[in-house]
Amino acid sequence: MRKNLLFVLSLLVISTAGAQSIQLLDANSNVVNGDTLTFTHYMDTLIRQADFKHDEFVAIVNSTTSDTMDIDLIREEIDIIEGSADYYCWGTQCLLARLAGTRKEWQAFDPVKTNPQDTAGGSAPLSIYLAPRGNDGVALFKYTFTDLDDRTGNNIASVYVRWVILDTTVYSEPVMLFNEKPRKFSDFGDSISRKTVFNIDTLVINDVLNGSSNLSPLFEREVNFNVFNATGNTLQLDMIREEVATIPRSGDYFLWNGVTTNEVKAGVSQTVAANNPVTVQPRLVANNDFSIKLYLQTDSAGGTAIYKYSYTDVNDPTKTGSLVVKWNVEYVTSINEAKLNNSFAIYPNPAEKITTMSFSKEMNFTSQEILLFNMLGEQISTTTLRKGAKIYELNVEGLPKGIYFVNVIADGARLSSEKLIVK
């Protein structure tokens, strides 16, 4: 900020007598102490070398009439884009980039001597940079300017900078479903950096009915995927269930946006909406603070139910994304109760390399196998289990992170199934 602007700045400072001793002014000479400035950038996430820069986005003014200040800069991470990096210039130096999450608070230790009614400059004037490194999302930083010679704690001012990095990738649908969660969720937004598309895919769920089941067994699944607004507009997304095929005398319902719908008997209503839409800003996730759960109630009859679940803008039904759930309920008659009573536990769960299966009884069937399925119902591996086994160590090292289902098969029939999370 050029020195010939100081006359204008001093007029503003006089009008704000009694305010903070350090005043932060934007390009329009507005005081932005404590405010959040938002910078939005678009990029192709395939280009990993894009750096975004804002230099002298605020003027740092010593608003006193007699006190000279040594003003230093402290940068603090509030929210990050996983895999990104940031850096800044202040005083006489430009600091080397830091990977997100490795240095929450970062001080320049290069104070700029600033005379009364003057702006802090230095030979390396204030510049901030963000290097997304192929990741999109939202990051929030706090920049604090403080007088190192001040003993009262009054000569200090902060401003927040919100970086919004939008992916210019052309998405195939207005509403995209991704089967991997981003790093974490927050009030400021989310990074969709590992985009594994789930649209129109079929999720297969396998469950078992047996002689010990009650007359109305209830099956429940928590499904883990993100419902993502891929448009440039705000959407009101609701969840809609459509019957494709049903199990006779069954019923189903689901949970969306923290509210569970009423059970609907098979054949009564082909389409059911949650009627509980979520406001989703452009390029952000709808279900960032709640799970999606599916429920199927049967009456001890096996079969296959198929449902289509859509996530649709209530104001424009063309803006939608969907997936199909195939729910196989197997009625087991080929093995006796002794087999059905043999269950197993998995620990640790989540697992990273090795997880241990502990059986309630020794496994002594004619043939016995361990089958591993992913969320799409695809079989990942088959392992023959030795006779007499009471425990088994299952190696999951190298598998992609996500949810899997471990099935134990005895004499050609499924004994039991457990969910396993690989981290």
N, C-alpha and C positions, 0 to 999 in steps of 0.2 A: 504494500500500500504506500503510495508516494507521499512524501512529506508535505507537499503543497495541499494535501487534503486535510491537514491537521486543523486548519482554521474551522472547517465544517465540523470536524470531530470534537473540537473543544467546545463549540456551541452546544453540541449534544450533551457533552459531559457536564457542562454547567447546569443544563436543564435536569440532570439526574443527580443533583446533589444529595448526598446521604446514601447513595447506592454503593455497590461494591467498589473497592478501590481499583480493581482490574475490570475493565469493561471489554466485552467481546462484541464486535460489530460485524454484521454481514455486509455484503456488497452494496446494500441499500442503506447502510448506516443504521440499521435496526439493532438494538441490543438483544443478543441471543444468549445471555448468561442462563445456563440450565436448560436451554432448549435442545430439541433434536432436529438436526439437519439431515435430510434424506437425499442420497445420491443414487440414481438408478442407472444401471448400465446393462446393455445387451451383448451377448457373446455366443459364439458357437462353442459348446463345451468340448468339441473335438480339438479345438485350438488351446493348448495348455500353457502357452507363453504370453497370454494377455495380461497386462498390468494396467490398472486404472489409477489416475492421479488427480488430486485436487490441491492446487497450491494457493496459499494465502486465502483460504476459504473464509477466514475471519481475520479481522484486525484486532490485535491484542494491545489495548490502550492503558497506559498508566494515567488514571484519571485524577491523581492527586496534583496539588499545586506546588509541592515542595519536596516530595520524597522520591529519591532515585531508587529503582528496583532492579534486582537481579532475578529476572523471570525465567524459570525453567519449565519444561513440559514433561508431564507424566501421562502415558497412554495406558488405559485399562480395558481389558476385554470384558464385555458383558455377555455377548453371544457371538458364536463363531460359525463360519462355514468350514466344515470338516475338510481337511486337506489343503486349505488355502494358506496364504502367508500375507503378512503386512509389514510395512516399515514406514519411517517418516524422516524428514529433515528438520533440524532445528539448530539454531546457534551457528556453529561453524562446521557441522558434520551432518552427513546422511547415514543413518544407521543401517546395518545389514538386516535383511529380511528375517523375520521370525515365523516359524510354522505355527499355525493356529493351535492354541491349547498349551504351548510350551512356555509361555511367559505372560501370565495374566496381567501383571503390572510391569511397566517398562518406563524407566526414567532416563531422560537424555543426559543428565549431569553435565550440561553445557549451558549455563545461564547466560541470558542476553541482558546486558546493562541497558536499562530503559529510563530515560529522563522523564520528569513530570510532564504531562500533557503530550507525550510522545508514544509512538507505536514500537513494539518489539520487532526487530528485524533480524540482524545478524548476517553473516556472509553466506549462510545456507538458510534462507527464509523458510518459514513453515510450509511444508508440503506433506501430504499423507498419500499413501499408496496401498492398494489392495491387489494381490495377485491370486485370483481364484484357482488357478492351476487346473482348469477343466471342470470345476465344481460350481454349480449355481446354488442360490439360496439367499439368506439374509444374515448379515453380520452387524453387530452393534458395538461401538467403541465409545469410551468416555475419554475426552482430552481435557486435562486439568492444567492450568497455568498458575504457577505459584511463585511468590517472591521469597527466595531463599534467605534473604536478610530479615524477613519479617518475623518477629517473635510473638505477635498478637494472634496470628492465624486469620487475620482479616483480609490480607492481600492474596486472594485466591479466587479463581473463577473457572467454571467448567462448561463444556458444551459436548453434546452427544452427536455422533455421526452414525447414521444407519445406511449401510451399503446394501442395495438391492441388486443382485446379479441375476438376470433373467436369461434363460437358455433360449436361443433362437432356433433350436432344433424344431423341425416341423413334426408335430405329433400326428399320429394316424387318426386319433379321435379327440373330440373336445374334452371329454373326461377320460383320463387314463387311470388304469389300475396297475399298480406296481406290487410285486410280491415280495419285496424287501423293504423294510422300514429304513428311513434315513437315520442318521446317528442318534438324534434325540429331538424332542419337540419343545417349543417354547412359545412365549407370547409374541415373539418377533418374527417367526417364520421358520421354514424348514428347507433343508437342502435335499434335493432329489438327485443324488450324484450317481447312484447305481440303478439305472432305469431298466429293470427286467419287466417287460410288458406282460400283463395278465389278462388283457381284454379278450373276451370271447373264448378264453380257455375253459376247460372243464376241470373242476376240482372234484376229485373222487374221495368220498368218505365211506369207510367200511366199518360196520358194526355187527355184533353177533347177538342173536337171541338164543336162549337155551332153556332147558327144563326148569331151571331155578329162577328164570326171569319172572317179574310180577306180571299181572294181567295187562298193565298199561305202561310198558317200559318207556322211559324218556331218554332220548339221545341228544347230546349237546356238543357243539363244536364252536370254539373261538377261532375265527379265521383272521389271519394276519396279512393284510395287504393295505396299501394306501389308495385312497380315492383322491385323485389329483386334478385340479382345475387347470387344464392345459391351454385355456383361452386367455385373451387379454382383457376379459370382462369379469365382473363379479357375478358369481352364480349362486343360486339357491338350490342346493342339491338334496334330493330326497331319495330314500331307498324304496324300491318297488320289487315285489316278489311275484313271479308269474309261474303257474303250474305248467309243466310240460308232460310229466307222467307222475302218477301217485301210487302209493301202496293203499289198498282198500282199507277203510275204517281207520286210517291214520289221520293225524292232524299236524300242522306245523305253525311256527311263529318265529319271530326274529327280534333282535335288539339293534337299534340304530339311534345314535345321538343320545344315549343314556336312557332311552325309553323302550320297553318291551311291548310288542304288539299283542293283541289277543289271539288265542289259538283259533285257527280256521280249519274245519274238517275238510278232508280231501273231496274235491269236486264241488264244494259249496261256492267258492269264489276263485275264479281263475287268476285274478290279479288283486294284490293287496299292497297298498302303499302305507308307509310309516306315518305320513302326514306330519312329519317333524323335520322340516328342511334345515340345512346348515348353510349359513352364509359363508362363502369361500372366495377369498380375494384371488386375483389372477396369479397363477403359478404357485399356489399354495395348496396344502392338503386339507381335505374336509375332516377326516377322522384323526385329528392330531391330538385329541385328548380323550378318546373313548375307543373301546373295542367294538368289533362287529361279531355278534353271536347268532348262531343258527340252532333251532330246536326242531326235533322230529319226535312226535308221540305216536306209538304204534299200539296195537292190541294183541301182541304176541304173534302177529303174522309177518313172515318175512317178505321180501320183495325189493324192488328198486324204485326209488322216487327221484325225479329229475325236476329241478327248479332253476329258473333263470332269475338272477338278481341284477337289477339295473340301478344306476345312480344317475339321476336325471334332474336337470334344471326345471323347476316347477313353472318357470316363465317361458321356457323354450324347450319343448320335448326333443328337439333335434340335437341338443347338447346333452349327450348321454354316453355312458360306458357301462359294460355289463360283463358278467361271467356266468357260467353254468355250473351248478352243483349236482353231482350224481351221487345219491345216497344209497349205498347197498346195505341192506339189512339181511344178514344170512341166518336162517333158522337151522340150527345145528341138530341133526338127528343121528349122525353116523358115529358119534363117540359117546361114551357113557358119562355119568355124573362125576366119576372119579377124575376123568380127564378135564371136565369143565371146572372143577374146583382147584385145578393147578394154575396159579397165577404167578406173576413175577413183578419185581420192582426194579427200577433203573436208578443208578446213582454213579457219579454225579449227574445231575440234570438241571441246567444245561451242562453239556460236555464240550470239551475242546479237542481232545485226542482219543482218550479211552473212557468208555463208560461200562459199568459192571451190571449185568443182569443177574438178579438173585431170585431163584425159583422157590416157591413155597414148599414144593416137594421135589424129590429126585425125578429127573426126566427119564423114563424107562419105556417109551413107546417103540413100536416096531420101526417107524420112521419119524424123524423129528427135525425140523428146519427152522431157521430164523430168517425172515424176509424183511427187508428194509424198503419202505416206500417214501417218496417225497410228497409234497403237498398236492401235486397234480395227480397222485395215484400211480405214478410210474415206479416200477420196481427197480431199486438201485442195486441190491445185492441179495444173494441167497447163500446161507451158510448151514452146513449139516452139523447138527448138535450131537455130540457123543452120548451114548447111553450112560445113565447114572449121573449126568451133570446136575449139579445144584447151583453152580454159578457159571457165568460165561462173560468174558471180556470182549466187548464189541469195539472194534477200531473204527473211529469216525474221522480220523485225521485226514485232511485233504478234501473233505466234503464241503461244499458251499454252505455258508451260514444260513440257517433257516430251521423250519419245522419238519420233522420226519415222523413216521409211524413204524414202530417195531412190532412185527407180528410173529407169533410162535405157531407153527403148523405141526400138528401131531396126527399121524395116520391119515393124512390128506385133508384134515379139517382144521380150521382156525381155532386155537385154544384161547388166546387172549391177545390184546393189542394195547400198546402204551405209546403215548406221545413223547418224542425226544426232541430237545432243542439243541442244535449244534451252534456254538458261538465262535 
